[in-house]
Amino acid sequence: MDNIELGDIITVKKKHPCGSAEWEVLRVGADIRLKCLGCGHMLLLPRSKVSTMIRKVRRP
């Protein structure tokens, strides 16, 4: 899934330790910055890693 855009809400396969499985996309490029919607934790991951984690993409 390479159709990730800024502001999308993605649901991932494995939940974050806070219990949330939904992340907001804050930055798109070679790396993707994600913000957990449960606790606010932010991650910067390579696009290839994020594309394997995605279960569903929701447009705002």
C-alpha positions as CSV (number, residue, x, y, z in Angstrom):
1,M,0.0,0.0,0.0
2,D,1.9,3.0,-1.2
3,N,-1.1,5.4,-1.4
4,I,-0.5,6.9,2.0
5,E,-1.1,10.7,2.2
6,L,-0.7,13.4,4.8
7,G,-3.5,13.3,7.4
8,D,-4.6,9.7,6.8
9,I,-5.5,7.5,9.7
10,I,-4.0,4.0,9.4
11,T,-4.9,0.9,11.3
12,V,-1.9,-1.4,11.9
13,K,-1.8,-5.2,12.5
14,K,-0.1,-5.1,15.8
15,K,-1.3,-2.8,18.6
16,H,0.8,-0.2,20.4
17,P,1.5,-0.9,24.1
18,C,-1.1,1.7,25.0
19,G,-3.8,-0.4,23.3
20,S,-4.4,1.7,20.2
21,A,-4.0,0.3,16.7
22,E,-4.6,3.6,14.9
23,W,-2.0,6.1,13.8
24,E,-2.1,9.5,12.1
25,V,0.3,10.2,9.2
26,L,2.1,13.5,10.0
27,R,4.9,13.3,7.3
28,V,5.3,11.5,4.0
29,G,8.5,11.0,2.1
30,A,11.2,8.3,2.1
31,D,10.3,8.1,5.8
32,I,6.9,8.3,7.3
33,R,6.2,10.0,10.6
34,L,3.3,8.5,12.6
35,K,1.5,9.7,15.7
36,C,-0.4,7.2,17.9
37,L,-4.0,8.3,18.4
38,G,-4.1,6.6,21.9
39,C,-1.1,8.2,23.7
40,G,0.4,10.7,21.2
41,H,3.7,8.8,20.8
42,M,5.5,9.6,17.5
43,L,7.6,7.3,15.3
44,L,9.6,8.0,12.1
45,L,9.8,4.8,10.1
46,P,10.9,3.9,6.5
47,R,8.1,3.7,4.0
48,S,8.8,0.0,3.3
49,K,8.3,-0.9,7.0
50,V,5.1,1.1,7.3
51,S,3.6,-0.5,4.1
52,T,4.0,-4.0,5.7
53,M,2.3,-2.9,9.0
54,I,-0.8,-1.5,7.4
55,R,-4.2,-3.2,7.7
56,K,-6.5,-0.3,6.6
57,V,-6.2,3.3,5.5
58,R,-8.9,5.8,6.3
59,R,-9.1,9.3,4.8
60,P,-10.0,12.1,7.1
